[in-house]
Amino acid sequence: MPGNSLKTIVERKYGFWFFQLMGWGTFIVYDFFINVLSDEEFNLKFVFFWIIIILFAFILTLLLRLIYRRIYDGNQRIFSQIFIIAIASIICGVLWQILQNLVALIDFFQLPSIFNNTLKASTYRIIISYFWLSWPIFVWSILYFLIKSRFEYQEEKENAVQSQLMAKDAQLRTLRYQINPHFLFNTLISVQGLMYHNTRLADKMLTELSEFLRYTLRYNQLVFVPLEDEFEIIEKYLNIQKIRFGDKLRFSFSIHPETEKQEILCFLIQPLAENAVKHGINSSPDGVNIRLSSEISENWLKLEIVNTGKFEPDKYRVGTGLNNVRERLQKAYPESHEFEIIQVEDKVRVIIKIRLNNEHL
């Protein structure tokens, strides 16, 4: 039996019947061993009529369910609900006791003592006997309202969470689409710079660009992708830039196998790689070395991009890229991520940490 089978059964669609059968099953077992087996008149005929009486009560609760579903209001005051439950339980308890008297009439072929002047019990005991069977109905009604309220609350909570996820997904997609035109524009500028003096390299760059665009089409509807796929497109981007800058651009990857299948935001790292190339080339006369790495440390997925050169946001305008990364991280991993840019001597380190127990990892 699958691990989530019980959860599926007790979901709202099947919840009533699950609890109805479990509750009455427990009551039947209790009543049979405590009251039926100990009765002096215990026999098959006695058990048959006992089953009829229990079945009648079971049907009464089904009728109560129809009534409660019509009058149920999650905003109704608790005292009003208890009053309705009490009245309904008393009525059902009386009907249940009347059925027992009728069964006794059929079974023993004599009128109940209340009708044939052989009354031995006091009026008080008769009234109590009619109200005694109200308590199982009252308990059933209380549980029905509590469970129904619980389902209502859970459904509202799930709807709210779903709405938040849909809104967040829409925001992430919007932010993701801001990146693609940005990168495309920069790449086309690079192609334009090559086409007049090196058509072969311009052609190769367009080929790499087409591979990049094929990637974007493949993951067009996805917000999160495996890290290995994200690094694959980064490599295509760096190959494009390698064609443009030649030996002035050098890059390497250090990807821990344990991180390859971890899912991250699609196109999360690409703007960072773009900044590494831009700032590294502009601030390193001898060229730029770029190293991308990933690892898992103390329940965090750590992504790092290190490039030679200097990070000078005042001198080189920080545009859509970094702001986009910060905003996407905040929306996808609120309070579950860290993002920092550190200048260490002649190197710039960009570090992203994402907590592994996040729902997207």
NORDALIN-V905521 format. One record per backbone hydrogen bond with DSSP energy under -0.5 kcal/mol. CO is the residue of the C=O (numbers start at 1). NH is the residue of the N-H. If there is no record, write none. Layout:
co: (CO:CO)
nh: (NH:NH)
This chain:
co: (2:4:5:6:8:11:11:12:14:15:16:17:18:19:20:21:22:23:24:25:26:27:28:29:30:31:31:32:36:39:43:44:45:46:47:48:49:50:51:52:53:54:55:56:57:58:59:60:61:62:63:64:65:66:67:67:68:73:77:78:79:80:81:82:83:84:85:86:87:88:89:90:91:92:93:94:95:96:97:98:99:100:101:102:103:104:105:112:112:113:122:123:124:125:126:127:128:129:131:132:133:134:135:136:137:138:139:140:141:142:143:144:145:146:147:148:149:150:151:152:153:154:155:156:157:158:159:160:161:162:163:164:165:166:167:168:169:170:171:172:173:174:175:175:176:176:177:178:179:180:181:182:183:184:185:186:187:188:189:190:191:191:192:194:194:198:199:200:201:202:203:204:205:206:207:208:209:210:211:212:213:214:215:217:219:223:225:226:226:227:228:229:230:231:232:233:234:235:236:237:238:239:240:241:242:245:246:248:248:250:252:254:254:256:256:257:259:260:262:264:265:267:269:269:270:271:272:273:274:275:276:277:278:279:279:280:284:288:289:290:291:292:293:294:295:295:297:299:300:300:301:301:302:303:304:305:306:307:310:312:312:315:317:319:320:321:322:323:324:325:326:327:328:329:333:336:338:340:342:342:343:344:346:347:347:348:348:349:349:350:351:352:353:354:355:358)
nh: (5:8:9:10:11:14:15:16:18:19:20:21:22:23:24:25:26:27:28:29:30:31:32:33:34:35:36:37:39:42:47:48:49:50:51:52:53:54:55:56:57:58:59:60:61:62:63:64:65:66:67:68:69:70:70:71:72:76:81:82:83:84:85:86:87:88:89:90:91:92:93:94:95:96:97:98:99:100:101:102:103:104:105:106:107:108:109:115:116:118:126:127:128:129:130:131:132:133:134:135:137:138:139:140:141:142:143:144:145:146:147:148:149:150:151:152:153:154:155:156:157:158:159:160:161:162:163:164:165:166:167:168:169:170:171:172:173:174:175:176:177:178:178:179:179:180:181:182:183:184:185:186:187:188:189:190:191:192:193:194:194:195:196:197:198:202:203:204:205:206:207:208:209:210:211:212:213:214:215:216:217:218:219:220:222:266:264:229:230:231:232:233:234:235:236:237:238:239:240:241:242:243:244:245:246:248:249:250:288:290:292:256:294:259:260:260:262:228:227:225:268:271:272:273:274:275:276:277:278:279:280:281:282:283:310:284:287:250:308:252:306:254:304:256:297:302:300:356:297:302:303:354:295:352:293:350:291:348:312:315:316:317:319:323:324:325:326:327:328:329:330:331:332:333:336:355:353:351:344:349:345:347:309:344:349:307:350:342:351:305:340:303:338:301:358:361)
